Amino acid sequence: MDASFSNQFDVQAVLEGGTRPVQFGTNVLAGLVEGIDGFRRDLEQQWRSRSLGPAMLGAFLWVDDAELLQRIAEFPSACVVVSKQSRSKYHAERLRKVAESVKDAAGFPAEAFPELEELRFHQGGKAPVLGPGSPQEHVRLPALRALGYRKAGNHLVPILHTKMLLLGELWWHDEDALGGVADVTGFRPHRLWLGSANGTGSSRRSLEFGLWLDDPSLLKAAQRFLVEVLAQSEDLDPDSDDLTPDLVVPDYDDEAMWEAMAALADYDADEHDSEDDA
């Protein structure tokens, strides 16, 4: 039987002061995809000083809708986190297909958020050790990540159950907060999509809702939540069954740091004495 809901359930409304419709009924993911396309088109048609282009953050139970995956894969900067998947044959195959669809995606620069810029990927389960000679590392998160606990058997576990997508832009500046010369990247949120639909092709046939919002306070709150989701996330198919973030605060070789600082101070003193002698 080809079961389906009729379009009699489909209702749209526009919030007071808003410009984008709230959707109820079937195929609300169409409104999500259209909103992504419209946002990217509008932003890229404008000249914006120090803009690094459109950026996307998201959190869903699961994503496999072909159009949505294509938008994620083709976005200049994007990271969407899904709930950690089980290791059944069925889940492993659908995970493989989704991973293949975003294998060439650009990902998202962690340094865009102060909460993430110090973090590094662990090495063999341990925090990397950084010293004065360690190369500067720019962590770029893959387009799809996982969060949470892996279900085993019939044992229920807490899951990432949100359905949300935050669109914004990355910006660049050559000064830090104290006015020093620096290469600074940041994220500015613009629009938030919230709904009941997972990012799945099957959700298009179900009765769902979805809406775009741009309230500044809500955008900031959504960003804080999503940044924490990123910080606690893992590879799309991690070995761990528990919540085991693969982004960690590095260990610093304090002794080597102090030696380097002392050597630099001695060098500056020698330079100053040489100038006085001249």
ROLUM-463186 format. One line per field, with one value per residue (C-alpha): residue number from 1; residue in three letters; x, y, z. Coordinates in Angstrom, 2 decimals. Layout:
vose	c(NUM, ...)
drenro	c(ALA, ...)
px	c(X, ...)
py	c(Y, ...)
pz	c(Z, ...)
REM end
This chain:
vose	c(1, 2, 3, 4, 5, 6, 7, 8, 9, 10, 11, 12, 13, 14, 15, 16, 17, 18, 19, 20, 21, 22, 23, 24, 25, 26, 27, 28, 29, 30, 31, 32, 33, 34, 35, 36, 37, 38, 39, 40, 41, 42, 43, 44, 45, 46, 47, 48, 49, 50, 51, 52, 53, 54, 55, 56, 57, 58, 59, 60, 61, 62, 63, 64, 65, 66, 67, 68, 69, 70, 71, 72, 73, 74, 75, 76, 77, 78, 79, 80, 81, 82, 83, 84, 85, 86, 87, 88, 89, 90, 91, 92, 93, 94, 95, 96, 97, 98, 99, 100, 101, 102, 103, 104, 105, 106, 107, 108, 109, 110, 111, 112, 113, 114, 115, 116, 117, 118, 119, 120, 121, 122, 123, 124, 125, 126, 127, 128, 129, 130, 131, 132, 133, 134, 135, 136, 137, 138, 139, 140, 141, 142, 143, 144, 145, 146, 147, 148, 149, 150, 151, 152, 153, 154, 155, 156, 157, 158, 159, 160, 161, 162, 163, 164, 165, 166, 167, 168, 169, 170, 171, 172, 173, 174, 175, 176, 177, 178, 179, 180, 181, 182, 183, 184, 185, 186, 187, 188, 189, 190, 191, 192, 193, 194, 195, 196, 197, 198, 199, 200, 201, 202, 203, 204, 205, 206, 207, 208, 209, 210, 211, 212, 213, 214, 215, 216, 217, 218, 219, 220, 221, 222, 223, 224, 225, 226, 227, 228, 229, 230, 231, 232, 233, 234, 235, 236, 237, 238, 239, 240, 241, 242, 243, 244, 245, 246, 247, 248, 249, 250, 251, 252, 253, 254, 255, 256, 257, 258, 259, 260, 261, 262, 263, 264, 265, 266, 267, 268, 269, 270, 271, 272, 273, 274, 275, 276, 277, 278)
drenro	c(MET, ASP, ALA, SER, PHE, SER, ASN, GLN, PHE, ASP, VAL, GLN, ALA, VAL, LEU, GLU, GLY, GLY, THR, ARG, PRO, VAL, GLN, PHE, GLY, THR, ASN, VAL, LEU, ALA, GLY, LEU, VAL, GLU, GLY, ILE, ASP, GLY, PHE, ARG, ARG, ASP, LEU, GLU, GLN, GLN, TRP, ARG, SER, ARG, SER, LEU, GLY, PRO, ALA, MET, LEU, GLY, ALA, PHE, LEU, TRP, VAL, ASP, ASP, ALA, GLU, LEU, LEU, GLN, ARG, ILE, ALA, GLU, PHE, PRO, SER, ALA, CYS, VAL, VAL, VAL, SER, LYS, GLN, SER, ARG, SER, LYS, TYR, HIS, ALA, GLU, ARG, LEU, ARG, LYS, VAL, ALA, GLU, SER, VAL, LYS, ASP, ALA, ALA, GLY, PHE, PRO, ALA, GLU, ALA, PHE, PRO, GLU, LEU, GLU, GLU, LEU, ARG, PHE, HIS, GLN, GLY, GLY, LYS, ALA, PRO, VAL, LEU, GLY, PRO, GLY, SER, PRO, GLN, GLU, HIS, VAL, ARG, LEU, PRO, ALA, LEU, ARG, ALA, LEU, GLY, TYR, ARG, LYS, ALA, GLY, ASN, HIS, LEU, VAL, PRO, ILE, LEU, HIS, THR, LYS, MET, LEU, LEU, LEU, GLY, GLU, LEU, TRP, TRP, HIS, ASP, GLU, ASP, ALA, LEU, GLY, GLY, VAL, ALA, ASP, VAL, THR, GLY, PHE, ARG, PRO, HIS, ARG, LEU, TRP, LEU, GLY, SER, ALA, ASN, GLY, THR, GLY, SER, SER, ARG, ARG, SER, LEU, GLU, PHE, GLY, LEU, TRP, LEU, ASP, ASP, PRO, SER, LEU, LEU, LYS, ALA, ALA, GLN, ARG, PHE, LEU, VAL, GLU, VAL, LEU, ALA, GLN, SER, GLU, ASP, LEU, ASP, PRO, ASP, SER, ASP, ASP, LEU, THR, PRO, ASP, LEU, VAL, VAL, PRO, ASP, TYR, ASP, ASP, GLU, ALA, MET, TRP, GLU, ALA, MET, ALA, ALA, LEU, ALA, ASP, TYR, ASP, ALA, ASP, GLU, HIS, ASP, SER, GLU, ASP, ASP, ALA)
px	c(0.00, 1.33, 0.29, 0.45, -1.11, -2.95, -1.93, -5.09, -2.90, -0.47, -0.77, 1.51, 1.60, 3.99, 4.93, 4.24, 7.15, 8.57, 9.23, 9.58, 6.61, 5.94, 5.06, 2.76, 2.02, 4.10, 7.47, 8.60, 12.19, 11.48, 11.18, 14.47, 16.30, 14.76, 15.79, 19.37, 19.54, 18.00, 20.29, 23.41, 22.33, 21.49, 24.71, 26.97, 25.36, 26.28, 29.73, 30.46, 33.74, 35.78, 33.15, 34.45, 31.13, 28.13, 28.41, 26.09, 25.73, 23.12, 21.97, 19.60, 18.73, 19.74, 20.28, 19.95, 17.77, 19.58, 18.88, 19.80, 23.01, 23.92, 23.46, 25.61, 28.32, 28.42, 28.24, 31.47, 31.62, 29.32, 29.19, 26.04, 25.99, 23.78, 23.02, 25.55, 24.37, 24.23, 26.47, 23.76, 24.24, 21.38, 22.77, 26.31, 25.19, 23.17, 26.05, 28.40, 26.13, 25.78, 29.53, 30.21, 27.86, 29.85, 33.39, 34.50, 32.79, 34.83, 33.86, 33.95, 36.87, 36.83, 38.72, 35.55, 34.42, 36.54, 35.17, 36.71, 39.85, 42.14, 40.84, 42.76, 41.93, 43.20, 46.04, 45.40, 42.87, 45.29, 45.61, 48.48, 51.45, 52.29, 55.55, 57.12, 58.14, 54.75, 53.32, 50.18, 47.20, 43.90, 41.33, 38.64, 35.66, 34.20, 30.80, 29.10, 29.88, 28.22, 27.21, 26.03, 25.71, 25.41, 22.33, 23.09, 20.25, 17.03, 18.77, 17.58, 20.15, 19.81, 20.04, 20.53, 16.90, 17.02, 16.04, 17.73, 19.95, 21.71, 22.84, 25.32, 28.58, 32.22, 34.15, 37.80, 39.72, 43.39, 43.19, 42.44, 40.26, 43.19, 44.06, 47.09, 47.90, 46.24, 44.43, 40.97, 37.99, 34.48, 30.90, 27.84, 24.41, 21.64, 18.77, 17.62, 15.44, 13.52, 11.15, 9.85, 11.29, 14.51, 16.77, 15.58, 13.93, 11.14, 10.24, 8.99, 6.01, 5.10, 3.08, 5.66, 6.31, 9.24, 9.92, 12.68, 13.44, 15.83, 15.28, 18.75, 18.44, 17.29, 20.15, 22.70, 21.17, 21.07, 24.70, 25.76, 23.94, 25.37, 28.91, 28.64, 27.31, 30.37, 32.72, 31.26, 31.02, 33.02, 33.82, 30.73, 31.39, 33.53, 34.76, 33.31, 29.81, 29.73, 29.99, 33.72, 34.59, 37.62, 38.31, 40.37, 42.33, 46.01, 48.67, 51.37, 55.04, 55.40, 59.12, 59.89, 57.64, 59.50, 62.88, 61.79, 60.52, 63.77, 65.84, 63.76, 64.20, 67.99, 68.04, 66.10, 68.50, 71.54, 70.02, 69.35, 72.98, 74.30, 72.29, 73.59, 77.22, 76.70)
py	c(0.00, 3.43, 5.33, 9.11, 12.25, 14.62, 18.25, 19.24, 19.19, 21.73, 25.14, 28.18, 31.36, 34.27, 35.49, 39.13, 41.13, 38.06, 37.40, 33.60, 31.23, 28.83, 25.47, 22.74, 19.51, 17.42, 18.12, 20.85, 20.02, 21.77, 25.00, 24.26, 23.65, 26.74, 28.81, 27.56, 28.37, 31.81, 32.74, 31.70, 33.48, 36.71, 36.73, 35.97, 38.72, 41.35, 42.83, 42.65, 43.92, 41.17, 38.51, 34.99, 33.78, 31.71, 29.20, 26.54, 24.68, 22.02, 19.24, 16.43, 12.94, 11.79, 13.23, 11.32, 13.51, 13.83, 17.54, 18.50, 16.45, 18.15, 21.60, 20.59, 19.16, 22.21, 24.92, 26.94, 26.15, 23.63, 21.20, 19.24, 16.84, 13.75, 11.24, 8.39, 5.43, 1.79, -0.86, -2.96, -3.95, -1.66, 1.37, 0.70, 0.71, 3.92, 5.54, 4.58, 6.18, 9.41, 9.63, 9.16, 12.03, 14.57, 13.20, 16.26, 18.87, 21.79, 21.37, 24.17, 26.06, 25.47, 28.74, 30.67, 30.14, 31.10, 28.07, 25.74, 27.47, 25.92, 22.39, 19.78, 16.27, 13.71, 11.41, 7.79, 8.84, 11.25, 15.02, 16.17, 17.83, 21.29, 23.14, 26.34, 24.59, 23.04, 24.16, 26.28, 24.07, 25.16, 22.51, 22.09, 20.01, 17.60, 18.43, 15.61, 14.61, 12.40, 12.94, 10.86, 7.19, 4.15, 2.02, -1.62, -4.13, -2.89, -0.62, 2.95, 5.73, 9.53, 10.85, 14.06, 14.71, 18.31, 19.37, 22.70, 24.53, 27.84, 29.91, 32.75, 34.03, 33.84, 37.10, 37.97, 40.69, 41.57, 42.74, 40.79, 41.99, 43.95, 45.69, 43.53, 42.30, 38.92, 36.75, 36.45, 34.49, 34.64, 33.58, 35.84, 34.09, 35.29, 32.77, 29.72, 26.89, 24.84, 22.01, 18.58, 16.89, 14.94, 15.63, 12.46, 11.77, 9.87, 12.93, 14.63, 12.25, 12.82, 15.59, 17.98, 21.65, 23.95, 27.66, 30.23, 32.69, 35.61, 36.88, 38.03, 36.48, 33.17, 33.17, 33.68, 30.95, 28.52, 29.30, 28.60, 25.26, 24.23, 25.20, 22.91, 20.16, 20.64, 20.60, 17.28, 15.68, 12.87, 11.43, 10.33, 6.65, 6.60, 3.50, 4.64, 3.64, 6.37, 10.16, 10.49, 13.80, 13.59, 17.31, 17.94, 20.71, 20.01, 19.51, 22.17, 21.47, 24.14, 23.58, 24.02, 27.08, 28.72, 27.92, 29.48, 32.60, 32.90, 32.53, 35.21, 37.55, 36.99, 37.69, 40.95, 42.00, 41.30, 43.30, 46.21, 46.13, 46.10, 49.19, 50.99, 50.16, 51.54)
pz	c(0.00, -0.97, 2.16, 2.04, 3.47, 1.18, 0.73, 2.61, 5.72, 4.27, 5.92, 5.75, 7.80, 8.21, 11.67, 12.45, 11.12, 9.40, 5.73, 5.62, 6.05, 8.87, 7.34, 8.63, 6.79, 4.43, 2.82, 5.23, 4.29, 1.00, 2.97, 4.73, 1.46, -0.16, 2.85, 2.62, -1.09, -0.65, 2.21, 0.37, -2.81, -0.99, 1.02, -1.93, -4.02, -1.45, -0.99, 2.72, 4.13, 5.82, 5.14, 4.53, 3.19, 4.31, 7.13, 8.54, 11.84, 12.54, 14.84, 13.85, 14.99, 11.51, 8.03, 4.78, 2.57, -0.76, -1.28, 2.28, 2.14, -1.12, 0.46, 3.43, 1.18, -1.10, 1.57, 1.94, 5.67, 7.34, 10.24, 11.13, 14.08, 14.20, 16.93, 17.17, 15.11, 16.13, 14.59, 12.93, 9.29, 8.26, 10.09, 8.87, 5.23, 5.48, 7.37, 4.54, 1.94, 3.91, 4.56, 0.85, -0.05, 2.01, 1.60, -0.41, 1.81, 3.13, 6.79, 9.38, 11.03, 14.79, 15.36, 14.47, 18.07, 21.11, 22.95, 20.34, 19.11, 21.76, 21.22, 19.25, 18.04, 20.52, 19.52, 20.37, 22.99, 24.66, 24.56, 22.31, 24.01, 22.67, 23.11, 21.78, 18.57, 17.84, 14.50, 14.54, 13.83, 12.31, 13.19, 10.55, 11.60, 9.02, 7.56, 9.51, 13.10, 15.72, 19.33, 22.22, 23.06, 20.83, 21.43, 22.16, 22.03, 23.60, 26.10, 25.56, 25.68, 25.61, 22.06, 20.15, 19.18, 17.96, 14.45, 13.87, 11.43, 12.04, 9.06, 9.31, 7.93, 8.82, 9.19, 9.41, 11.25, 11.58, 15.20, 18.36, 21.25, 22.71, 19.46, 18.69, 15.20, 14.72, 12.21, 13.77, 12.42, 13.84, 13.16, 12.95, 13.11, 10.79, 10.60, 12.56, 11.27, 13.85, 13.09, 13.98, 10.89, 10.90, 7.95, 6.27, 2.96, 4.71, 6.80, 3.62, 3.61, 7.26, 8.89, 10.34, 10.93, 10.20, 10.58, 10.10, 12.91, 13.26, 16.81, 18.01, 21.47, 20.03, 17.50, 20.28, 22.43, 19.51, 18.74, 22.35, 22.27, 18.90, 19.86, 22.89, 20.61, 18.38, 21.38, 22.62, 19.16, 17.61, 14.22, 12.27, 13.06, 16.23, 18.04, 21.36, 22.46, 25.12, 24.96, 24.22, 22.52, 20.24, 20.69, 23.81, 25.52, 24.72, 27.37, 27.34, 27.96, 30.65, 31.18, 27.49, 27.38, 30.29, 28.72, 25.44, 27.23, 29.20, 26.04, 24.34, 27.31, 27.23, 23.51, 23.97, 26.76, 24.56, 21.73, 24.08, 25.39, 21.83, 20.96, 24.07, 23.17, 19.67)
REM end
